[in-house]
Amino acid sequence: MKASSLTVLVQAVHPNPLGPIGGGWFRFLELLKRGARHGINYVLIETEPSFAKALGIDYDFHEVDSEYIEYNIKSMFISSKKVLKTSLRKLRDYKIDLIYSPVEIHPTSFLPYPTALLDGLNVPWTIMLQLVPLYGSFTRARSFPVRQNLLDPGSLYRYLKFVRDFPALASFEGAVGYRLLFEILARAPRLLAVSKSVKVDLGLVDPRLLSRTIVVYPGNGIDVDRIKRVPNPSRIYDAIFVNSWALDKGLWDTVSVWSEIVKEFHDAQLAIVGRMPTYPSKRASLLSRLKSKIRKLNLERNIVLVGDLTNGFKRQEDIWFQMKRARILLYPSYVDSWGLVVGEALACGLPVVGYRIPALYHSYGRCSAVTLVQVGNTGEFAKESLKLLMDNHRLRKLRTSATNDAKQYFSWDQVIEAEKSAYQSVIESTA
């Protein structure tokens, strides 16, 4: 039986919403804005400052007196304990249909399972999966054996050694945290996935989870109208890279690609926009390595680093403004669950060149303005990018195709209807 409205409890241990919060939380904020109109009453138990107070979104929330600081173990435990305690109390005040984690980032993803165990009300729970493709993409791009026990000292050492250049995972805490996450996923009655690529990659990690994973389609959207309101500046960059500064997100491949392009297009200008790792110890070393590589390839006149390199831009509009200053987006990412930046680039009128990773061909394979090449082949990547840059007539046609595809395929209203249907499937499967 399909419910006309649902009440969904979300335990949100989130960073300060006024700073960078990551793609998973950004996705949820878009759902939160539209939930009430589509029959979803989100009830949030969250750390301070709440999304409501920081961003002016109208929804039902209860703020605990704790601010979550990322990568701080003490803050994680204190915030999680307070959110869990408040959740158990509030479950008695509402008729909750579903306990939901909108991200699989710990500690938020760790809370639904113990809450369901302790509440005594038999409320179903689920987690939206977005980061799992990290593992699957390793097997495709790096031949890394993911099916191993990360709690075993030997395999844990090999794992840490392999991912030392992957800031999101290169720590003992990160490795153990992801291992614990998979233990929780194994106990979920149903799981949700933001794209088909997540489900495919999840099967590489634990095939038993495939039958319990529901793909939300479309899993992500683009706020085309909001992007359209951003002023259209002069296009002063030939290309732009927008992503976090990590090996797995293609930063170094981008520099290598640009060194090939300037051999033919001598004055080509590339803007690099992004955020360095949150780990302070890595920032100076990463920036030094990047500048050294740029100097070594004689690209000082061809590459510009844009914005606040430590914290990133404070507003999404600032990033979109920079995108609109470019002619194309370079996106040589090895890992993604959906590739939100690609969709935003399309809405900004930018053709995109990227690697043929599952996330991109499942999400953007039908978009004529997106060109995908073999993973890791920087030569082919440079060739396809150069072909675009040297053909202004084709570029103009693809700009129109890009904006049309963004409008047609990536509506947030379609996403939240698909999301609601997935919630109902989880609830009905556990009835």
C-alpha positions in Angstrom: 0.0 0.0 0.0 1.4 3.4 -1.0 1.3 6.0 1.7 0.2 9.5 0.7 2.8 11.0 3.1 5.8 9.7 5.0 7.6 10.9 8.2 11.3 10.2 7.9 13.8 10.6 10.8 17.2 11.8 9.8 20.1 11.8 12.3 22.3 14.5 10.8 25.8 14.7 12.3 27.0 17.2 9.7 29.7 19.8 9.4 28.9 23.5 9.5 26.5 24.1 6.6 28.1 27.5 5.8 31.3 25.8 4.7 31.9 23.0 2.2 29.7 20.0 3.2 30.3 17.5 0.3 28.1 16.2 -2.4 26.0 13.8 -0.3 24.8 16.5 2.1 24.3 18.9 -0.9 22.0 16.3 -2.4 20.0 15.9 0.8 19.6 19.7 1.1 17.9 19.8 -2.2 15.5 17.0 -1.1 14.9 18.7 2.2 13.8 21.9 0.4 11.2 20.0 -1.6 10.2 17.2 0.9 7.0 18.8 2.2 5.6 19.5 -1.3 6.0 15.9 -2.2 4.6 14.3 0.9 7.8 13.7 2.9 8.0 15.1 6.4 11.7 15.1 7.3 12.4 15.2 11.0 16.0 16.0 11.7 18.0 15.4 14.9 21.1 17.4 14.0 24.3 19.0 15.2 24.5 22.8 15.4 24.2 25.0 13.5 21.1 23.3 11.9 20.4 23.5 8.2 17.3 25.5 9.2 19.2 28.2 11.1 22.2 28.4 8.8 20.4 28.2 5.4 16.8 29.2 6.2 15.2 25.9 5.1 11.8 25.2 6.6 11.4 21.7 8.1 11.0 20.0 11.5 14.3 19.8 13.4 15.8 19.3 16.8 19.3 20.7 17.3 21.6 19.1 19.9 24.1 21.4 21.7 27.1 20.1 19.9 29.0 21.3 16.7 30.5 18.4 14.7 34.2 19.0 13.7 35.3 16.7 10.9 38.2 14.3 11.4 38.0 14.9 15.2 37.4 11.6 17.0 36.2 13.3 20.3 33.8 15.5 18.4 32.4 12.5 16.5 31.7 10.5 19.6 30.2 13.4 21.6 28.0 14.5 18.7 26.9 11.0 17.9 26.0 10.2 21.5 23.8 13.3 21.8 22.1 12.8 18.5 21.4 9.1 19.3 20.0 10.0 22.7 17.7 12.7 21.3 16.6 10.4 18.5 15.4 7.7 20.9 13.4 10.3 22.8 11.8 11.9 19.8 10.8 8.5 18.2 8.2 8.5 21.0 6.9 11.9 19.9 6.4 11.2 16.2 4.9 8.3 14.2 8.2 7.7 12.3 7.8 5.6 9.1 11.5 5.3 8.3 14.9 6.0 9.9 17.2 7.2 7.1 20.9 8.2 6.7 21.2 10.4 3.6 25.0 9.8 3.4 27.2 6.9 4.2 29.8 9.1 5.8 30.4 8.1 9.4 29.3 8.9 12.0 25.8 9.7 10.4 25.6 6.3 8.7 26.5 4.5 12.0 23.4 5.7 13.8 20.3 4.2 12.1 21.2 0.6 13.0 21.6 1.1 16.8 18.6 3.4 16.9 16.4 0.7 15.3 17.8 -1.9 17.8 17.1 0.3 20.8 13.8 1.9 20.0 11.7 -1.2 20.5 9.2 0.1 17.9 10.4 -2.0 14.9 10.9 1.1 12.7 12.7 0.2 9.4 15.9 1.9 8.5 18.1 2.4 5.5 21.3 4.2 4.2 21.8 6.0 0.9 25.0 4.7 -0.7 27.3 7.2 -2.6 30.9 6.5 -1.7 31.1 2.8 -2.3 32.3 3.3 -5.9 35.7 4.1 -4.4 36.3 0.4 -3.9 34.8 -0.7 -7.2 36.7 1.9 -9.1 40.0 0.8 -7.5 39.4 -2.7 -8.9 38.8 -1.3 -12.4 41.5 1.4 -12.5 44.2 0.1 -10.1 43.5 -3.7 -9.9 43.3 -3.4 -6.1 41.9 -6.6 -4.4 39.0 -5.2 -2.4 37.7 -8.5 -1.1 39.9 -8.7 2.0 39.5 -8.3 5.7 40.5 -4.8 6.5 40.8 -5.7 10.2 43.6 -8.1 9.4 46.9 -6.4 10.1 48.5 -7.6 6.9 45.7 -6.6 4.6 45.1 -3.4 6.5 48.8 -2.4 5.9 48.5 -3.1 2.2 45.3 -1.2 2.0 46.8 1.9 3.8 49.9 1.7 1.6 47.8 1.6 -1.5 45.5 4.5 -0.7 48.2 6.8 0.9 47.5 9.3 -2.0 43.7 9.0 -1.5 43.0 11.6 1.2 39.5 10.4 2.0 40.8 7.0 3.0 44.5 7.3 3.8 44.3 6.8 7.6 43.9 4.0 10.0 40.6 5.5 11.3 39.3 5.8 7.7 40.1 2.1 6.9 38.5 0.8 10.1 35.6 3.1 9.7 34.8 1.8 6.2 35.2 -1.7 7.4 32.7 -1.1 10.2 30.4 0.6 7.7 30.2 -2.6 5.6 29.3 -4.6 8.8 26.4 -2.2 9.3 25.4 -2.4 5.6 25.3 -6.2 5.9 22.6 -5.8 8.6 20.4 -3.4 6.7 17.0 -4.7 5.5 17.3 -2.6 2.4 19.9 -0.2 1.0 19.5 2.7 -1.4 21.9 3.7 -4.1 22.2 7.0 -5.8 23.1 5.4 -9.2 23.4 2.1 -10.9 27.2 2.4 -10.7 27.0 2.3 -6.9 25.1 -1.0 -7.0 27.5 -2.5 -9.5 30.5 -1.5 -7.5 28.9 -2.7 -4.3 28.7 -6.1 -5.8 32.4 -6.2 -6.2 32.8 -5.6 -2.4 30.0 -7.9 -1.2 27.7 -9.7 -3.8 25.3 -10.6 -1.0 24.2 -6.9 -0.8 23.0 -6.7 -4.4 19.6 -8.2 -3.9 18.9 -5.7 -1.1 20.0 -2.6 -2.9 17.4 -0.3 -4.5 18.6 2.2 -7.2 17.0 5.6 -7.0 16.6 6.8 -10.6 17.1 9.6 -11.3 19.4 9.7 -8.3 20.5 13.3 -8.5 19.4 16.6 -10.0 20.6 20.0 -11.1 19.1 23.3 -10.0 19.1 24.7 -13.6 17.1 27.8 -12.7 19.5 28.7 -9.8 22.5 28.2 -12.1 20.8 30.3 -14.8 20.6 33.2 -12.4 24.4 33.3 -12.1 25.7 36.1 -14.4 27.4 35.1 -17.7 30.9 36.5 -17.7 33.4 36.5 -20.5 35.0 33.2 -21.2 38.6 33.8 -20.2 39.6 30.1 -19.6 39.8 27.5 -22.3 39.1 24.7 -19.8 38.4 24.3 -16.1 39.0 21.5 -13.5 36.5 21.5 -10.6 37.0 18.8 -8.0 38.8 17.9 -4.8 42.6 17.9 -5.0 43.2 14.2 -4.8 44.9 11.6 -7.0 41.6 9.7 -7.3 39.8 12.8 -8.6 42.2 13.3 -11.5 44.1 16.4 -10.5 47.5 15.1 -11.7 46.0 13.7 -14.8 44.6 17.1 -15.6 48.0 18.7 -15.4 49.4 16.0 -17.7 46.6 16.4 -20.2 47.2 20.2 -20.3 50.9 19.8 -21.0 49.9 17.8 -24.1 47.3 20.4 -25.2 49.7 23.4 -25.0 52.0 21.6 -27.4 49.4 22.4 -30.1 47.4 25.2 -28.5 50.3 27.3 -27.0 48.2 30.0 -25.2 45.6 27.6 -23.8 44.4 28.6 -20.3 43.3 26.2 -17.7 41.7 27.1 -14.4 42.0 24.7 -11.4 39.3 25.1 -8.9 38.9 22.9 -5.9 39.6 22.2 -2.2 42.7 20.7 -0.7 42.4 17.8 1.8 40.9 18.8 5.2 43.9 17.1 6.8 46.1 20.2 7.6 49.4 18.1 7.4 48.7 17.3 3.7 47.9 20.8 2.5 51.3 22.4 2.2 52.9 19.3 0.8 50.1 18.9 -1.9 50.3 22.5 -3.0 54.1 22.3 -3.2 53.9 19.1 -5.3 51.3 20.7 -7.6 53.3 23.9 -8.2 56.4 21.9 -8.7 54.7 19.7 -11.4 53.4 22.9 -13.1 56.9 24.4 -13.1 58.5 21.2 -14.3 56.2 21.1 -17.3 56.6 24.8 -18.0 52.9 25.5 -17.5 53.1 28.6 -15.3 51.6 30.8 -18.0 49.0 28.2 -18.9 47.5 27.2 -15.5 45.9 29.4 -12.9 44.8 28.2 -9.4 41.5 29.9 -8.6 39.9 30.7 -5.3 40.5 29.7 -1.6 42.7 26.7 -2.0 42.3 25.5 1.6 38.5 25.9 2.1 37.1 26.2 -1.3 34.5 28.7 -2.4 31.9 29.6 0.3 28.9 29.6 -2.2 28.0 27.3 -5.0 27.3 30.3 -7.1 30.9 31.3 -7.0 32.0 27.9 -8.4 29.3 28.2 -11.2 30.5 31.7 -12.0 34.0 30.3 -12.6 32.6 27.5 -14.7 30.9 30.0 -16.9 34.2 31.6 -17.5 35.5 28.5 -19.2 34.8 26.8 -22.6 34.9 23.1 -21.5 35.2 21.1 -18.2 38.0 18.5 -17.8 36.8 15.7 -15.4 39.4 12.9 -15.4 38.0 11.4 -12.1 38.7 7.8 -11.3 36.0 7.5 -8.6 32.5 8.9 -8.4 29.0 7.9 -7.5 27.2 10.2 -9.8 29.4 13.1 -10.8 27.4 16.2 -9.8 30.0 18.6 -11.1 29.5 17.2 -14.6 25.7 18.0 -14.4 26.4 21.5 -13.1 28.9 22.1 -16.0 26.2 21.1 -18.5 23.8 23.5 -16.9 26.5 26.2 -17.2 26.7 25.4 -21.0 30.0 23.5 -20.8 30.8 20.4 -22.9 32.7 17.8 -20.7 35.5 15.4 -21.3 35.8 12.6 -18.7 36.9 9.1 -18.1 34.5 6.3 -18.8 33.9 5.3 -15.2 30.6 3.6 -14.4 29.2 6.7 -12.6 29.6 8.9 -15.7 28.4 6.5 -18.4 25.4 5.5 -16.3 24.5 9.1 -15.5 25.6 10.9 -18.6 26.0 8.4 -21.4 23.0 9.8 -23.3 24.3 13.4 -23.2 25.8 14.4 -26.5 27.9 17.1 -24.8 29.8 14.6 -22.6 32.8 12.8 -24.2 34.1 9.8 -22.3 37.5 8.2 -22.9 39.3 5.1 -21.6 40.2 5.4 -17.9 43.7 6.6 -17.3 44.5 7.3 -21.0 45.7 10.9 -20.7 46.8 10.9 -24.4 43.2 10.2 -25.7 41.8 12.6 -23.1 44.1 15.4 -24.4 43.2 14.5 -28.0 39.5 14.7 -27.5 39.8 17.9 -25.5 41.9 19.6 -28.1 39.4 18.6 -30.8 36.7 20.4 -28.9 38.8 23.5 -28.2 39.8 23.9 -31.9 36.3 23.6 -33.3 34.3 26.7 -32.3 31.3 25.7 -34.4 31.0 22.3 -32.7 31.5 23.9 -29.3 28.5 26.3 -29.9 26.3 23.4 -30.8 27.3 21.4 -27.8 26.7 24.3 -25.4 23.1 24.3 -26.5 22.9 20.5 -26.1 24.5 20.7 -22.7 21.9 23.1 -21.2 19.0 21.2 -22.9 20.2 17.9 -21.4 20.5 19.4 -18.0 16.9 20.6 -18.1 15.5 17.4 -19.6 17.2 14.7 -17.6 18.1 16.1 -14.1 15.0 17.6 -12.5 15.0 17.6 -8.7 11.3 17.1 -8.6 11.8 13.8 -10.5 14.5 12.9 -8.0 12.4 13.4 -4.9 9.5 11.4 -6.4 11.9 8.6 -7.1 13.3 9.0 -3.6 9.9 8.7 -2.0 9.1 5.6 -4.0 12.3 4.0 -2.7 11.4 4.9 0.9 8.0 3.2 0.4 9.7 0.1 -1.0 12.0 -0.1 2.1 9.0 0.2 4.4 6.9 -2.3 2.5 9.7 -4.8 2.4 10.0 -4.9 6.2 6.2 -4.8 7.0 
